[in-house]
Structure formats: structure tokens, C-alpha cells
Amino acid sequence: MNTINKDTYYRDHWVEVEQERVDAYQELFKWRPEMDPLLAPADIQEGHIVVDYGCGPGGLSLELARRVGAGGLVHGIDLNAQFIKLAVQYLAEEGFAERTQFHHVSDDRIPLPDQSVDRLICKNVLEYVPDVSATIAEFRRVVKPGGKVHILDSDWGMLVVEPLGHEKLAELFAAAEHAYHTPRIGRILYSEMKKAGYADVAVKILASADTRGRSALVLHNMVNYAKTGGDIDPARADALYAEIRQSIKEGTFMMILPQFLVTGQV
């Protein structure tokens, strides 16, 4: 097993993503109509300039490009060079190349001028950044007065996975926690936005139960993160995942991971 730096792994495993995960994320990150409530508070309009912070292979960027129309522009930003290449290709194939620009970055700074965009969307990224407060301040820098920052993120302390139950899930997550810088980010987003000076900060929590196993990749990744950290016997981690796979096969699986939607005005 490769040796990792547990102090930086939360970031390293997004800078370099193994091909198996890349392939899976291309499908997992695609926007689906049932996800529309996640974007509703952002109030994206035609003609808007929008940042997709942590754009991955472009699934959300495509939906944003549809919403801003021909007069708008979407800036996709990511640490992973392969994601950026895939996003450029994906948006071109879908016919949205002219209204999207993608930026490969090496830190959490946004390569855009002050007060240059109408909206900034950050979906399931802040749990991995080294300084949440500084990143939220950086969001505020690039958004025009009156514009909005819309952050979506989970809170792993509220995760439910059956059949594992509380004790087994806690055992697994404790071994995998080095993969997340701020795993309980959801519960602090409201206060972080308020402290950063945003106005009209609103928070909403959306949760749904996955009973079909669509979230299996998330748990598969967690098992792999646990094994890379060396704090759990690999056979034990595999056995826990086998329980999950068996429950999916039997139709008894359920996973719930609430999503916090926090929106603030600049």
C-alpha cells in the first residue's frame, strides 16, 4: 500500500485522482432534474456570470451554462488538471464551449478580478479546503455587490448508513477521517458566512434517503480512504463494505447524508 501524508491527504486525493474514481465521478457528478432544489436559492438568471468553484469534470457547469443562456458565462475552477480537461471536452460536446471558461488552479485563490461575477456556487468542496474562513472571504472578493454566494455541503457527523448502525459506521469513518479537512462543515457554514460579512444569510437543509445504492461509490471511497490511513485492518474495512453491498442486494440498504444549503448576499 502506498504511503500517504495524512496531514495533507484531504487535498492530495483531489489533486491526483485515480482513474477508477475519475470514471465514476463523470457519471456521479452529472446534473439530474431532481437536484434542481439544490440550486433554487442561488436564483441564477440569464446573462449572469457564475463561478463553479470545484467544478470537477463539468456536471454542474453544464447546468449552470444552460441557465445563464447565450449572454452569460460560467467559470469552472478546479485543482485537478484531468477534471479541467474533461470539463472542457464535455461542455464542448454539449455545445456550451462559448459560454464556459475553465481554470486549473494550484491553491484556493480564484483567478478573477474583484467584483467580477454575479453568482458563485460551491458544491461539496469546502469540507476539503485548508482554511474555510479564508476561502469564504475569497468568494466574497470576486462577487459583485448585490450578488450571491451559494454553498452546498454535507455534514458527515449526520451520516446514516444501514445496515452498519452507529458503532460500525463510527469505526469506519474514524479510520477515513483524514480524507476530509472539515468533515462536519455543514453545521458551521451559517456562522462562517455571517462572520465573513455576508447579508441576508439563509440556511436550508435537504435530505433524502438512498435505498437503491446510488451512494455506494461514496462508501466505497470511504472504505479505501480508511485502508490508506492504516488505522483499520483492511480485512475489517472490506468486511464492512461487504455488509453494505449485501444490504443493497437484499433491498434493505439506506443512506442519508443531509445537505446544507447556505446562501449569502454580498
N, C-alpha and C positions, 0 to 999 in steps of 0.2 A: 504494500500500500504506500502511496506517495506521502511524503511528509508535508504537512501544511503549517502555515503560521496562523495559529488560532486567533491572534490579535488582529489580523487583517483579512481573515478568510471571508468575513461578511461582504467585503468588497471584491476580493480577488476572484471569488467564484462567479462574479458577473463580468469582470474584465475578460476572463478566459472561461468560456462555456463549452463543455464537451459536446460533440456533435449530436449525441443522443438527445440531450436537452434542447439544443437548437431546433432540431426537427420537431420535437414535441411542442415547443413554445410557439412555433409558427402556426400551429393549429389552435393551441390553447388560448393564445392572445388575440385571436380574431374576434371582432366585434359581432355580437348577436343582438337581434331586436329586443330580447328580454332584458338586456343590460341597459336599455335606454334610461331607466330611473337613476342610474348612477351618474349620468351627465346632466340631468334636468336642472339642478341648482346652478350650473355654470352659465345657463342662458346664452348659449353660443348663437350668434346671429350671422347672416350673410354679410360678407365684407370684413369680418373680423380677422385680425392677425392673432394666431393662437400658438402657444408653445406646448408641445407634448414632451414633458420632462421625463426622461427614462422611457423612450419610445419603443425599445425592443425592436422586433422585426416589422413593426409598422401597422399592427392590427388596429389600434386606437387612432393612429394618424390617418388611416383611410376614412374612418367615420368622421373625424374632425374635418377632413378635406371636403367630404360631402356636405357638411353643414355650413362651412364658410362660403361655399359657392365659388364661382369663377373670379369674383372680385376679392376674395380672401386669400390668406396664406397660412400654412401650417409649418412651424419649425419643429422638427423632431430632433431630440438630443439624447445621446446615449454614450456610455463608457465603452461599449463593446463594438469593435470595428466590424465584426461579421454581422451583427444586428443592423448596423447602419447600411451596409451593402445590400442586405436582404430587404430592408425597408425601401431603399431607393428602387430596387428592382420590382418589388411588389406594387408600389404606388404607380410606377411607370406602366406596368402590365394592366393595372386597373384604370389607366387613363387620367391620373391625377398628378403627373410629374410637374406640370407647370404651376400648380398651386401648393407645392411642398418643397421644403429645403431641409436637408438633414446634416447634422453636425456631430462629428465624432470628437468627444472631449476626454481629457485625462484627469479632470478634477470636477468639483461641483459648481464651478462658475458657468454662467450662461453666456455664450459668445454673441451677445446682442447689446445694443445701446440702452441707456436708461430710458424708461418710459416709452418703450417702442412697441408694445404688444397690448392687445385688448383683454386677452384671457391667457391664463397659464393653468394647465391641467397636469397633475402629478398623481399617477395611479400606481399604488403598491410599490413605491420606491423609497419613501422616507425611512422605512424601517432599516434600510441598508446604508444610509449616509452617516458619515462620522460625526457631523455637527448639525443636528436638526435645526437649532435656532439660527445658525448662520445661513443655512440653505433656505429657510423660510424668509429671511431678510433679503437674500439674493432674488427670490421670486418677486418680492415687493419692488425691488430696484427696477426690474425690466417692464413692469406693468404700468400702463398709463393711469393717471388719476381718474377715478371712476371705474376702472377696470376691475376684474375679479381674478382671484386665485382660488382654484378648486382642487382640494386634496382628497384623495380616496386612499384609505389604508386599513389594514386589518389590525387586530389585537390578538396575538397568539395566546394570551392568557385567558381568552374566552373560547378557545377552540374546543369543540366537542367531536370526538371520534368514537363511534360504536362499531365494533364490539370492544374496543380497548378499555373503555372506562377511565376513571380519573388516574388511578395509580400507574397503570401501564403507559398511558399517554404522557404523564409527567416524567416517567423514566426515560421514554424515548426523546421527548423534547429537551430535557436537561442535557442529554448527550449531543443534541443537534444545535443547541442554542448559539454556539459560536458562529453560525451561519447568518445570524441576524444581529445587527448592532443595537437596535431598539425594538425588540420583538413585541413590546406592549405599547407601540406607538399610538394606537387608536385613541386611548384614553387621555393622552396629553396634547393632542392636536389642537383642541379648542383653546386651551390656555396658552399654547405656544403662539397661535395666531393672534390672540389678544395682546400678548406681551410684545409682539412684533409691530403693533400699531395698526392692524387692520380694523376697518369699521364694519359694523353690521355682520359680525361673525355668526354664522348659523351652523348648527351641527345636526346631523341626522344619522341614524343607524339603520342599515338594511341588512337583513339576514334571511337566508333561505336554506332549506335542508336538501343536501345532495344525497339521494337514496339510490342513485344508479351507478355511482362510482366514477363520475366525471372528474372528481377531485383526486383520483388515485395517483396521478402524477405528482401532485403536491406532497402526498405522503411518501411516495417512492423517493422523491428528492430528500425529504426529511430523514428517511432511513439511511440514505447514502451520506448525508451530512453527518449523521450520528456515527457512522462507521469511520469516516475520515478523521473524526476528532479523537478516537481512541479511548473514549470514556465508557464504551459499552462493548461487550463481546459481540463481534459481527454475527455470530450464530444466533444470539439473542435478538438482535435487531431484525435479522431475516425472519425469525420466528414470529415476531410481532407483525411484520408486514404480511406474512402468510395468513395470519388471522384476519387481517383486513381483506386480503384477496378472497379468502374463503367466504367471508360475510357478503362480499359483492356477488359472488356466485350463488349464494343461498338467498339473496334478496333481503338480507337483514341489515345491511350497511347503512350508516347515516353519518354525515359530516356536516357540521355547522361552523362557519367562521365569519362572524359579523364584520361588516364593512362600515367604517366610519366615513361619512361624507362631511367635510368641513369647508365652508366657503366664506371668504372674506373679501371686502372691497378695499381698494387702495385709495 
